[in-house]
Amino acid sequence: MTPLTMKINAAVLSLELFMPAGSAFARTRHRRAYASTTYHRKHYSQTGGALVGAAAGALIDHRHPLTGALIGAAVGEGVQYERNKHVRH
């Protein structure tokens, strides 16, 4: 790979990491059939997030798939943790 190609790949990867951040932490609105101060929202699986992140990380970092999988799993689990942190019961 040439240095220019490596720089382009690094820039694309950096942009891809920031893309889902806006929607990942968005609040979901549900209609309520009753008057209450709380609402219920779906619990997002941290294990599922870690698995999807690991698969994506291994594909993105194909030269070092284990390192990519570990980093991707950590990011995927962290995103799901943040999404679940704002759930009210």
SETI-171821 format. One record per residue: x, y, z of N, C-alpha, C in turn; residue number from 1; residue in three letters. Coordinates in Angstrom, 2 decimals, always signed. Example, Ala and Ser with C-alpha at 12.3 -4.5 7.8 and 13.67 -1.06 7.14 Angstrom:
2
<site><n_x>+13.19</n_x><n_y>-5.69</n_y><n_z>+7.80</n_z><ca_x>+12.30</ca_x><ca_y>-4.50</ca_y><ca_z>+7.80</ca_z><c_x>+13.20</c_x><c_y>-3.30</c_y><c_z>+7.80</c_z><seq>1</seq><type>Ala</type></site>
<site><n_x>+12.85</n_x><n_y>-2.25</n_y><n_z>+7.08</n_z><ca_x>+13.67</ca_x><ca_y>-1.06</ca_y><ca_z>+7.14</ca_z><c_x>+12.90</c_x><c_y>+0.03</c_y><c_z>+7.87</c_z><seq>2</seq><type>Ser</type></site>
//
This chain:
89
<site><n_x>+0.84</n_x><n_y>-1.18</n_y><n_z>+0.00</n_z><ca_x>+0.00</ca_x><ca_y>+0.00</ca_y><ca_z>+0.00</ca_z><c_x>+0.88</c_x><c_y>+1.24</c_y><c_z>+0.00</c_z><seq>1</seq><type>Met</type></site>
<site><n_x>+0.45</n_x><n_y>+2.21</n_y><n_z>-0.72</n_z><ca_x>+1.19</ca_x><ca_y>+3.46</ca_y><ca_z>-0.75</ca_z><c_x>+0.80</c_x><c_y>+4.31</c_y><c_z>+0.45</c_z><seq>2</seq><type>Thr</type></site>
<site><n_x>+1.62</n_x><n_y>+5.25</n_y><n_z>+0.82</n_z><ca_x>+1.28</ca_x><ca_y>+6.11</ca_y><ca_z>+1.97</ca_z><c_x>-0.02</c_x><c_y>+6.89</c_y><c_z>+1.76</c_z><seq>3</seq><type>Pro</type></site>
<site><n_x>-0.29</n_x><n_y>+7.29</n_y><n_z>+0.53</n_z><ca_x>-1.53</ca_x><ca_y>+8.02</ca_y><ca_z>+0.26</ca_z><c_x>-2.74</c_x><c_y>+7.12</c_y><c_z>+0.49</c_z><seq>4</seq><type>Leu</type></site>
<site><n_x>-2.65</n_x><n_y>+5.87</n_y><n_z>+0.04</n_z><ca_x>-3.75</ca_x><ca_y>+4.93</ca_y><ca_z>+0.24</ca_z><c_x>-3.98</c_x><c_y>+4.67</c_y><c_z>+1.73</c_z><seq>5</seq><type>Thr</type></site>
<site><n_x>-2.90</n_x><n_y>+4.56</n_y><n_z>+2.47</n_z><ca_x>-3.03</ca_x><ca_y>+4.34</ca_y><ca_z>+3.91</ca_z><c_x>-3.70</c_x><c_y>+5.53</c_y><c_z>+4.59</c_z><seq>6</seq><type>Met</type></site>
<site><n_x>-3.35</n_x><n_y>+6.73</n_y><n_z>+4.17</n_z><ca_x>-3.96</ca_x><ca_y>+7.93</ca_y><ca_z>+4.75</ca_z><c_x>-5.44</c_x><c_y>+8.01</c_y><c_z>+4.40</c_z><seq>7</seq><type>Lys</type></site>
<site><n_x>-5.78</n_x><n_y>+7.65</n_y><n_z>+3.18</n_z><ca_x>-7.20</ca_x><ca_y>+7.66</ca_y><ca_z>+2.78</ca_z><c_x>-7.98</c_x><c_y>+6.63</c_y><c_z>+3.57</c_z><seq>8</seq><type>Ile</type></site>
<site><n_x>-7.42</n_x><n_y>+5.43</n_y><n_z>+3.73</n_z><ca_x>-8.08</ca_x><ca_y>+4.39</ca_y><ca_z>+4.52</ca_z><c_x>-8.27</c_x><c_y>+4.83</c_y><c_z>+5.96</c_z><seq>9</seq><type>Asn</type></site>
<site><n_x>-7.28</n_x><n_y>+5.47</n_y><n_z>+6.53</n_z><ca_x>-7.39</ca_x><ca_y>+5.94</ca_y><ca_z>+7.91</ca_z><c_x>-8.46</c_x><c_y>+7.02</c_y><c_z>+8.04</c_z><seq>10</seq><type>Ala</type></site>
<site><n_x>-8.55</n_x><n_y>+7.90</n_y><n_z>+7.06</n_z><ca_x>-9.56</ca_x><ca_y>+8.97</ca_y><ca_z>+7.09</ca_z><c_x>-10.96</c_x><c_y>+8.38</c_y><c_z>+6.97</c_z><seq>11</seq><type>Ala</type></site>
<site><n_x>-11.14</n_x><n_y>+7.41</n_y><n_z>+6.07</n_z><ca_x>-12.46</ca_x><ca_y>+6.78</ca_y><ca_z>+5.90</ca_z><c_x>-12.86</c_x><c_y>+6.04</c_y><c_z>+7.16</c_z><seq>12</seq><type>Val</type></site>
<site><n_x>-11.93</n_x><n_y>+5.31</n_y><n_z>+7.76</n_z><ca_x>-12.23</ca_x><ca_y>+4.58</ca_y><ca_z>+8.99</ca_z><c_x>-12.60</c_x><c_y>+5.54</c_y><c_z>+10.12</c_z><seq>13</seq><type>Leu</type></site>
<site><n_x>-11.90</n_x><n_y>+6.65</n_y><n_z>+10.23</n_z><ca_x>-12.22</ca_x><ca_y>+7.63</ca_y><ca_z>+11.27</ca_z><c_x>-13.61</c_x><c_y>+8.20</c_y><c_z>+11.08</c_z><seq>14</seq><type>Ser</type></site>
<site><n_x>-13.98</n_x><n_y>+8.50</n_y><n_z>+9.84</n_z><ca_x>-15.32</ca_x><ca_y>+9.02</ca_y><ca_z>+9.58</ca_z><c_x>-16.39</c_x><c_y>+7.98</c_y><c_z>+9.86</c_z><seq>15</seq><type>Leu</type></site>
<site><n_x>-16.11</n_x><n_y>+6.71</n_y><n_z>+9.54</n_z><ca_x>-17.09</ca_x><ca_y>+5.66</ca_y><ca_z>+9.79</ca_z><c_x>-17.33</c_x><c_y>+5.46</c_y><c_z>+11.29</c_z><seq>16</seq><type>Glu</type></site>
<site><n_x>-16.32</n_x><n_y>+5.67</n_y><n_z>+12.09</n_z><ca_x>-16.50</ca_x><ca_y>+5.51</ca_y><ca_z>+13.54</ca_z><c_x>-17.40</c_x><c_y>+6.59</c_y><c_z>+14.13</c_z><seq>17</seq><type>Leu</type></site>
<site><n_x>-17.42</n_x><n_y>+7.77</n_y><n_z>+13.53</n_z><ca_x>-18.24</ca_x><ca_y>+8.85</ca_y><ca_z>+14.05</ca_z><c_x>-19.65</c_x><c_y>+8.86</c_y><c_z>+13.47</c_z><seq>18</seq><type>Phe</type></site>
<site><n_x>-19.90</n_x><n_y>+8.16</n_y><n_z>+12.40</n_z><ca_x>-21.19</ca_x><ca_y>+8.21</ca_y><ca_z>+11.72</ca_z><c_x>-22.35</c_x><c_y>+7.72</c_y><c_z>+12.61</c_z><seq>19</seq><type>Met</type></site>
<site><n_x>-22.28</n_x><n_y>+6.55</n_y><n_z>+13.24</n_z><ca_x>-23.46</ca_x><ca_y>+6.07</ca_y><ca_z>+13.98</ca_z><c_x>-23.65</c_x><c_y>+6.75</c_y><c_z>+15.34</c_z><seq>20</seq><type>Pro</type></site>
<site><n_x>-22.73</n_x><n_y>+7.58</n_y><n_z>+15.76</n_z><ca_x>-22.81</ca_x><ca_y>+8.14</ca_y><ca_z>+17.10</ca_z><c_x>-24.06</c_x><c_y>+9.00</c_y><c_z>+17.30</c_z><seq>21</seq><type>Ala</type></site>
<site><n_x>-24.49</n_x><n_y>+9.72</n_y><n_z>+16.29</n_z><ca_x>-25.67</ca_x><ca_y>+10.58</ca_y><ca_z>+16.44</ca_z><c_x>-26.95</c_x><c_y>+9.79</c_y><c_z>+16.66</c_z><seq>22</seq><type>Gly</type></site>
<site><n_x>-27.14</n_x><n_y>+8.71</n_y><n_z>+15.92</n_z><ca_x>-28.36</ca_x><ca_y>+7.94</ca_y><ca_z>+16.05</ca_z><c_x>-28.27</c_x><c_y>+6.89</c_y><c_z>+17.16</c_z><seq>23</seq><type>Ser</type></site>
<site><n_x>-27.07</n_x><n_y>+6.50</n_y><n_z>+17.53</n_z><ca_x>-26.93</ca_x><ca_y>+5.46</ca_y><ca_z>+18.54</ca_z><c_x>-27.40</c_x><c_y>+5.93</c_y><c_z>+19.92</c_z><seq>24</seq><type>Ala</type></site>
<site><n_x>-27.25</n_x><n_y>+7.24</n_y><n_z>+20.19</n_z><ca_x>-27.65</ca_x><ca_y>+7.76</ca_y><ca_z>+21.48</ca_z><c_x>-28.97</c_x><c_y>+8.50</c_y><c_z>+21.43</c_z><seq>25</seq><type>Phe</type></site>
<site><n_x>-29.69</n_x><n_y>+8.37</n_y><n_z>+20.34</n_z><ca_x>-30.97</ca_x><ca_y>+9.07</ca_y><ca_z>+20.20</ca_z><c_x>-32.02</c_x><c_y>+8.43</c_y><c_z>+21.10</c_z><seq>26</seq><type>Ala</type></site>
<site><n_x>-32.91</n_x><n_y>+9.24</n_y><n_z>+21.61</n_z><ca_x>-33.97</ca_x><ca_y>+8.72</ca_y><ca_z>+22.45</ca_z><c_x>-35.11</c_x><c_y>+8.26</c_y><c_z>+21.57</c_z><seq>27</seq><type>Arg</type></site>
<site><n_x>-35.74</n_x><n_y>+7.16</n_y><n_z>+21.96</n_z><ca_x>-36.86</ca_x><ca_y>+6.61</ca_y><ca_z>+21.23</ca_z><c_x>-38.15</c_x><c_y>+7.11</c_y><c_z>+21.85</c_z><seq>28</seq><type>Thr</type></site>
<site><n_x>-39.07</n_x><n_y>+7.55</n_y><n_z>+21.02</n_z><ca_x>-40.37</ca_x><ca_y>+8.01</ca_y><ca_z>+21.53</ca_z><c_x>-41.41</c_x><c_y>+6.93</c_y><c_z>+21.31</c_z><seq>29</seq><type>Arg</type></site>
<site><n_x>-42.15</n_x><n_y>+6.64</n_y><n_z>+22.35</n_z><ca_x>-43.23</ca_x><ca_y>+5.67</ca_y><ca_z>+22.27</ca_z><c_x>-44.53</c_x><c_y>+6.35</c_y><c_z>+22.70</c_z><seq>30</seq><type>His</type></site>
<site><n_x>-45.61</n_x><n_y>+5.93</n_y><n_z>+22.09</n_z><ca_x>-46.91</ca_x><ca_y>+6.45</ca_y><ca_z>+22.51</ca_z><c_x>-47.37</c_x><c_y>+5.70</c_y><c_z>+23.74</c_z><seq>31</seq><type>Arg</type></site>
<site><n_x>-47.95</n_x><n_y>+6.43</n_y><n_z>+24.67</n_z><ca_x>-48.45</ca_x><ca_y>+5.82</ca_y><ca_z>+25.89</ca_z><c_x>-49.96</c_x><c_y>+5.76</c_y><c_z>+25.83</c_z><seq>32</seq><type>Arg</type></site>
<site><n_x>-50.51</n_x><n_y>+4.66</n_y><n_z>+26.30</n_z><ca_x>-51.96</ca_x><ca_y>+4.51</ca_y><ca_z>+26.35</ca_z><c_x>-52.50</c_x><c_y>+4.97</c_y><c_z>+27.70</c_z><seq>33</seq><type>Ala</type></site>
<site><n_x>-51.62</n_x><n_y>+5.30</n_y><n_z>+28.63</n_z><ca_x>-52.04</ca_x><ca_y>+5.71</ca_y><ca_z>+29.97</ca_z><c_x>-51.21</c_x><c_y>+6.91</c_y><c_z>+30.39</c_z><seq>34</seq><type>Tyr</type></site>
<site><n_x>-51.72</n_x><n_y>+7.61</n_y><n_z>+31.38</n_z><ca_x>-51.01</ca_x><ca_y>+8.79</ca_y><ca_z>+31.87</ca_z><c_x>-50.03</c_x><c_y>+8.35</c_y><c_z>+32.96</c_z><seq>35</seq><type>Ala</type></site>
<site><n_x>-48.76</n_x><n_y>+8.53</n_y><n_z>+32.69</n_z><ca_x>-47.74</ca_x><ca_y>+8.14</ca_y><ca_z>+33.64</ca_z><c_x>-46.49</c_x><c_y>+9.00</c_y><c_z>+33.39</c_z><seq>36</seq><type>Ser</type></site>
<site><n_x>-45.64</n_x><n_y>+9.08</n_y><n_z>+34.40</n_z><ca_x>-44.43</ca_x><ca_y>+9.88</ca_y><ca_z>+34.24</ca_z><c_x>-43.27</c_x><c_y>+9.05</c_y><c_z>+33.72</c_z><seq>37</seq><type>Thr</type></site>
<site><n_x>-43.44</n_x><n_y>+7.73</n_y><n_z>+33.61</n_z><ca_x>-42.36</ca_x><ca_y>+6.88</ca_y><ca_z>+33.12</ca_z><c_x>-42.76</c_x><c_y>+6.26</c_y><c_z>+31.80</c_z><seq>38</seq><type>Thr</type></site>
<site><n_x>-41.78</n_x><n_y>+5.81</n_y><n_z>+31.07</n_z><ca_x>-42.01</ca_x><ca_y>+5.09</ca_y><ca_z>+29.84</ca_z><c_x>-41.04</c_x><c_y>+3.93</c_y><c_z>+29.78</c_z><seq>39</seq><type>Tyr</type></site>
<site><n_x>-41.42</n_x><n_y>+2.94</n_y><n_z>+29.02</n_z><ca_x>-40.58</ca_x><ca_y>+1.74</ca_y><ca_z>+28.89</ca_z><c_x>-39.98</c_x><c_y>+1.71</c_y><c_z>+27.50</c_z><seq>40</seq><type>His</type></site>
<site><n_x>-38.72</n_x><n_y>+1.41</n_y><n_z>+27.45</n_z><ca_x>-38.04</ca_x><ca_y>+1.31</ca_y><ca_z>+26.17</ca_z><c_x>-37.31</c_x><c_y>-0.02</c_y><c_z>+26.12</c_z><seq>41</seq><type>Arg</type></site>
<site><n_x>-37.10</n_x><n_y>-0.49</n_y><n_z>+24.93</n_z><ca_x>-36.44</ca_x><ca_y>-1.77</ca_y><ca_z>+24.72</ca_z><c_x>-35.03</c_x><c_y>-1.75</c_y><c_z>+25.30</c_z><seq>42</seq><type>Lys</type></site>
<site><n_x>-34.66</n_x><n_y>-2.83</n_y><n_z>+25.95</n_z><ca_x>-33.29</ca_x><ca_y>-3.00</ca_y><ca_z>+26.45</ca_z><c_x>-32.43</c_x><c_y>-3.49</c_y><c_z>+25.30</c_z><seq>43</seq><type>His</type></site>
<site><n_x>-31.32</n_x><n_y>-2.83</n_y><n_z>+25.05</n_z><ca_x>-30.44</ca_x><ca_y>-3.19</ca_y><ca_z>+23.95</ca_z><c_x>-29.36</c_x><c_y>-4.14</c_y><c_z>+24.45</c_z><seq>44</seq><type>Tyr</type></site>
<site><n_x>-29.21</n_x><n_y>-5.26</n_y><n_z>+23.78</n_z><ca_x>-28.30</ca_x><ca_y>-6.31</ca_y><ca_z>+24.21</ca_z><c_x>-26.84</c_x><c_y>-5.87</c_y><c_z>+24.09</c_z><seq>45</seq><type>Ser</type></site>
<site><n_x>-26.13</n_x><n_y>-5.87</n_y><n_z>+25.19</n_z><ca_x>-24.72</ca_x><ca_y>-5.52</ca_y><ca_z>+25.17</ca_z><c_x>-23.91</c_x><c_y>-6.64</c_y><c_z>+24.53</c_z><seq>46</seq><type>Gln</type></site>
<site><n_x>-24.34</n_x><n_y>-7.89</n_y><n_z>+24.72</n_z><ca_x>-23.64</ca_x><ca_y>-9.01</ca_y><ca_z>+24.09</ca_z><c_x>-23.77</c_x><c_y>-8.94</c_y><c_z>+22.58</c_z><seq>47</seq><type>Thr</type></site>
<site><n_x>-24.98</n_x><n_y>-8.62</n_y><n_z>+22.12</n_z><ca_x>-25.18</ca_x><ca_y>-8.48</ca_y><ca_z>+20.67</ca_z><c_x>-24.35</c_x><c_y>-7.36</c_y><c_z>+20.09</c_z><seq>48</seq><type>Gly</type></site>
<site><n_x>-24.29</n_x><n_y>-6.25</n_y><n_z>+20.82</n_z><ca_x>-23.46</ca_x><ca_y>-5.13</ca_y><ca_z>+20.36</ca_z><c_x>-21.99</c_x><c_y>-5.49</c_y><c_z>+20.30</c_z><seq>49</seq><type>Gly</type></site>
<site><n_x>-21.54</n_x><n_y>-6.28</n_y><n_z>+21.28</n_z><ca_x>-20.14</ca_x><ca_y>-6.70</ca_y><ca_z>+21.29</ca_z><c_x>-19.85</c_x><c_y>-7.65</c_y><c_z>+20.12</c_z><seq>50</seq><type>Ala</type></site>
<site><n_x>-20.79</n_x><n_y>-8.54</n_y><n_z>+19.82</n_z><ca_x>-20.59</ca_x><ca_y>-9.48</ca_y><ca_z>+18.72</ca_z><c_x>-20.56</c_x><c_y>-8.76</c_y><c_z>+17.37</c_z><seq>51</seq><type>Leu</type></site>
<site><n_x>-21.49</n_x><n_y>-7.85</n_y><n_z>+17.18</n_z><ca_x>-21.51</ca_x><ca_y>-7.08</ca_y><ca_z>+15.92</ca_z><c_x>-20.26</c_x><c_y>-6.23</c_y><c_z>+15.80</c_z><seq>52</seq><type>Val</type></site>
<site><n_x>-19.85</n_x><n_y>-5.59</n_y><n_z>+16.89</n_z><ca_x>-18.64</ca_x><ca_y>-4.78</ca_y><ca_z>+16.87</ca_z><c_x>-17.39</c_x><c_y>-5.61</c_y><c_z>+16.60</c_z><seq>53</seq><type>Gly</type></site>
<site><n_x>-17.35</n_x><n_y>-6.82</n_y><n_z>+17.16</n_z><ca_x>-16.20</ca_x><ca_y>-7.70</ca_y><ca_z>+16.93</ca_z><c_x>-16.11</c_x><c_y>-8.12</c_y><c_z>+15.47</c_z><seq>54</seq><type>Ala</type></site>
<site><n_x>-17.26</n_x><n_y>-8.46</n_y><n_z>+14.89</n_z><ca_x>-17.27</ca_x><ca_y>-8.86</ca_y><ca_z>+13.48</ca_z><c_x>-16.85</c_x><c_y>-7.69</c_y><c_z>+12.58</c_z><seq>55</seq><type>Ala</type></site>
<site><n_x>-17.38</n_x><n_y>-6.51</n_y><n_z>+12.86</n_z><ca_x>-17.03</ca_x><ca_y>-5.34</ca_y><ca_z>+12.06</ca_z><c_x>-15.55</c_x><c_y>-4.99</c_y><c_z>+12.24</c_z><seq>56</seq><type>Ala</type></site>
<site><n_x>-15.06</n_x><n_y>-5.06</n_y><n_z>+13.46</n_z><ca_x>-13.65</ca_x><ca_y>-4.76</ca_y><ca_z>+13.71</ca_z><c_x>-12.71</c_x><c_y>-5.72</c_y><c_z>+13.03</c_z><seq>57</seq><type>Gly</type></site>
<site><n_x>-13.07</n_x><n_y>-7.01</n_y><n_z>+13.00</n_z><ca_x>-12.23</ca_x><ca_y>-8.00</ca_y><ca_z>+12.33</ca_z><c_x>-12.23</c_x><c_y>-7.78</c_y><c_z>+10.83</c_z><seq>58</seq><type>Ala</type></site>
<site><n_x>-13.37</n_x><n_y>-7.37</n_y><n_z>+10.28</n_z><ca_x>-13.42</ca_x><ca_y>-7.11</ca_y><ca_z>+8.83</ca_z><c_x>-12.67</c_x><c_y>-5.85</c_y><c_z>+8.46</c_z><seq>59</seq><type>Leu</type></site>
<site><n_x>-12.79</n_x><n_y>-4.82</n_y><n_z>+9.29</n_z><ca_x>-12.11</ca_x><ca_y>-3.55</ca_y><ca_z>+8.98</ca_z><c_x>-10.60</c_x><c_y>-3.71</c_y><c_z>+9.10</c_z><seq>60</seq><type>Ile</type></site>
<site><n_x>-10.14</n_x><n_y>-4.35</n_y><n_z>+10.17</n_z><ca_x>-8.70</ca_x><ca_y>-4.53</ca_y><ca_z>+10.38</ca_z><c_x>-8.31</c_x><c_y>-5.94</c_y><c_z>+9.94</c_z><seq>61</seq><type>Asp</type></site>
<site><n_x>-8.35</n_x><n_y>-6.20</n_y><n_z>+8.64</n_z><ca_x>-8.15</ca_x><ca_y>-7.55</ca_y><ca_z>+8.13</ca_z><c_x>-6.71</c_x><c_y>-8.05</c_y><c_z>+8.28</c_z><seq>62</seq><type>His</type></site>
<site><n_x>-5.76</n_x><n_y>-7.16</n_y><n_z>+8.49</n_z><ca_x>-4.38</ca_x><ca_y>-7.62</ca_y><ca_z>+8.69</ca_z><c_x>-4.15</c_x><c_y>-8.13</c_y><c_z>+10.11</c_z><seq>63</seq><type>Arg</type></site>
<site><n_x>-4.87</n_x><n_y>-7.57</n_y><n_z>+11.07</n_z><ca_x>-4.80</ca_x><ca_y>-8.01</ca_y><ca_z>+12.46</ca_z><c_x>-6.23</c_x><c_y>-8.22</c_y><c_z>+12.96</c_z><seq>64</seq><type>His</type></site>
<site><n_x>-6.89</n_x><n_y>-9.30</n_y><n_z>+12.54</n_z><ca_x>-8.31</ca_x><ca_y>-9.46</ca_y><ca_z>+12.86</ca_z><c_x>-8.59</c_x><c_y>-9.61</c_y><c_z>+14.35</c_z><seq>65</seq><type>Pro</type></site>
<site><n_x>-7.67</n_x><n_y>-10.20</n_y><n_z>+15.11</n_z><ca_x>-7.93</ca_x><ca_y>-10.36</ca_y><ca_z>+16.54</ca_z><c_x>-7.93</c_x><c_y>-9.01</c_y><c_z>+17.25</c_z><seq>66</seq><type>Leu</type></site>
<site><n_x>-6.99</n_x><n_y>-8.16</n_y><n_z>+16.92</n_z><ca_x>-6.94</ca_x><ca_y>-6.82</ca_y><ca_z>+17.51</ca_z><c_x>-8.18</c_x><c_y>-6.01</c_y><c_z>+17.11</c_z><seq>67</seq><type>Thr</type></site>
<site><n_x>-8.54</n_x><n_y>-6.09</n_y><n_z>+15.83</n_z><ca_x>-9.74</ca_x><ca_y>-5.38</ca_y><ca_z>+15.35</ca_z><c_x>-10.99</c_x><c_y>-5.89</c_y><c_z>+16.03</c_z><seq>68</seq><type>Gly</type></site>
<site><n_x>-11.07</n_x><n_y>-7.20</n_y><n_z>+16.24</n_z><ca_x>-12.24</ca_x><ca_y>-7.78</ca_y><ca_z>+16.89</ca_z><c_x>-12.34</c_x><c_y>-7.32</c_y><c_z>+18.35</c_z><seq>69</seq><type>Ala</type></site>
<site><n_x>-11.21</n_x><n_y>-7.26</n_y><n_z>+19.04</n_z><ca_x>-11.23</ca_x><ca_y>-6.83</ca_y><ca_z>+20.44</ca_z><c_x>-11.64</c_x><c_y>-5.37</c_y><c_z>+20.57</c_z><seq>70</seq><type>Leu</type></site>
<site><n_x>-11.09</n_x><n_y>-4.53</n_y><n_z>+19.71</n_z><ca_x>-11.44</ca_x><ca_y>-3.11</ca_y><ca_z>+19.75</ca_z><c_x>-12.90</c_x><c_y>-2.91</c_y><c_z>+19.35</c_z><seq>71</seq><type>Ile</type></site>
<site><n_x>-13.33</n_x><n_y>-3.60</n_y><n_z>+18.30</n_z><ca_x>-14.72</ca_x><ca_y>-3.50</ca_y><ca_z>+17.85</ca_z><c_x>-15.70</c_x><c_y>-3.98</c_y><c_z>+18.89</c_z><seq>72</seq><type>Gly</type></site>
<site><n_x>-15.36</n_x><n_y>-5.05</n_y><n_z>+19.59</n_z><ca_x>-16.24</ca_x><ca_y>-5.57</ca_y><ca_z>+20.64</ca_z><c_x>-16.36</c_x><c_y>-4.57</c_y><c_z>+21.79</c_z><seq>73</seq><type>Ala</type></site>
<site><n_x>-15.25</n_x><n_y>-3.95</n_y><n_z>+22.14</n_z><ca_x>-15.29</ca_x><ca_y>-2.96</ca_y><ca_z>+23.22</ca_z><c_x>-16.15</c_x><c_y>-1.76</c_y><c_z>+22.83</c_z><seq>74</seq><type>Ala</type></site>
<site><n_x>-16.01</n_x><n_y>-1.31</n_y><n_z>+21.60</n_z><ca_x>-16.79</ca_x><ca_y>-0.16</ca_y><ca_z>+21.14</ca_z><c_x>-18.27</c_x><c_y>-0.53</c_y><c_z>+21.06</c_z><seq>75</seq><type>Val</type></site>
<site><n_x>-18.59</n_x><n_y>-1.70</n_y><n_z>+20.51</n_z><ca_x>-19.98</ca_x><ca_y>-2.14</ca_y><ca_z>+20.38</ca_z><c_x>-20.65</c_x><c_y>-2.30</c_y><c_z>+21.74</c_z><seq>76</seq><type>Gly</type></site>
<site><n_x>-19.94</n_x><n_y>-2.86</n_y><n_z>+22.69</n_z><ca_x>-20.49</ca_x><ca_y>-3.02</ca_y><ca_z>+24.03</ca_z><c_x>-20.67</c_x><c_y>-1.66</c_y><c_z>+24.70</c_z><seq>77</seq><type>Glu</type></site>
<site><n_x>-19.73</n_x><n_y>-0.76</n_y><n_z>+24.49</n_z><ca_x>-19.83</ca_x><ca_y>+0.57</ca_y><ca_z>+25.09</ca_z><c_x>-21.01</c_x><c_y>+1.36</c_y><c_z>+24.54</c_z><seq>78</seq><type>Gly</type></site>
<site><n_x>-21.26</n_x><n_y>+1.23</n_y><n_z>+23.25</n_z><ca_x>-22.41</ca_x><ca_y>+1.93</ca_y><ca_z>+22.65</ca_z><c_x>-23.71</c_x><c_y>+1.41</c_y><c_z>+23.24</c_z><seq>79</seq><type>Val</type></site>
<site><n_x>-23.84</n_x><n_y>+0.09</n_y><n_z>+23.37</n_z><ca_x>-25.06</ca_x><ca_y>-0.47</ca_y><ca_z>+23.92</ca_z><c_x>-25.21</c_x><c_y>-0.11</c_y><c_z>+25.41</c_z><seq>80</seq><type>Gln</type></site>
<site><n_x>-24.11</n_x><n_y>-0.04</n_y><n_z>+26.13</n_z><ca_x>-24.16</ca_x><ca_y>+0.36</ca_y><ca_z>+27.53</ca_z><c_x>-24.72</c_x><c_y>+1.78</c_y><c_z>+27.66</c_z><seq>81</seq><type>Tyr</type></site>
<site><n_x>-24.21</n_x><n_y>+2.67</n_y><n_z>+26.82</n_z><ca_x>-24.70</ca_x><ca_y>+4.06</ca_y><ca_z>+26.86</ca_z><c_x>-26.18</c_x><c_y>+4.14</c_y><c_z>+26.48</c_z><seq>82</seq><type>Glu</type></site>
<site><n_x>-26.60</n_x><n_y>+3.35</n_y><n_z>+25.50</n_z><ca_x>-28.01</ca_x><ca_y>+3.36</ca_y><ca_z>+25.11</ca_z><c_x>-28.90</c_x><c_y>+2.88</c_y><c_z>+26.25</c_z><seq>83</seq><type>Arg</type></site>
<site><n_x>-28.43</n_x><n_y>+1.89</n_y><n_z>+27.00</n_z><ca_x>-29.24</ca_x><ca_y>+1.32</ca_y><ca_z>+28.08</ca_z><c_x>-29.19</c_x><c_y>+2.17</c_y><c_z>+29.35</c_z><seq>84</seq><type>Asn</type></site>
<site><n_x>-28.21</n_x><n_y>+3.03</n_y><n_z>+29.47</n_z><ca_x>-28.05</ca_x><ca_y>+3.81</ca_y><ca_z>+30.69</ca_z><c_x>-29.21</c_x><c_y>+4.80</c_y><c_z>+30.91</c_z><seq>85</seq><type>Lys</type></site>
<site><n_x>-29.86</n_x><n_y>+5.20</n_y><n_z>+29.86</n_z><ca_x>-30.92</ca_x><ca_y>+6.20</ca_y><ca_z>+29.95</ca_z><c_x>-32.31</c_x><c_y>+5.59</c_y><c_z>+30.00</c_z><seq>86</seq><type>His</type></site>
<site><n_x>-32.42</n_x><n_y>+4.27</n_y><n_z>+30.15</n_z><ca_x>-33.72</ca_x><ca_y>+3.61</ca_y><ca_z>+30.21</ca_z><c_x>-34.33</c_x><c_y>+3.84</c_y><c_z>+31.59</c_z><seq>87</seq><type>Val</type></site>
<site><n_x>-35.57</n_x><n_y>+4.29</n_y><n_z>+31.62</n_z><ca_x>-36.29</ca_x><ca_y>+4.46</ca_y><ca_z>+32.89</ca_z><c_x>-37.32</c_x><c_y>+3.36</c_y><c_z>+33.03</c_z><seq>88</seq><type>Arg</type></site>
<site><n_x>-37.48</n_x><n_y>+2.84</n_y><n_z>+34.22</n_z><ca_x>-38.48</ca_x><ca_y>+1.78</ca_y><ca_z>+34.45</ca_z><c_x>-39.50</c_x><c_y>+2.23</c_y><c_z>+35.45</c_z><seq>89</seq><type>His</type></site>
//
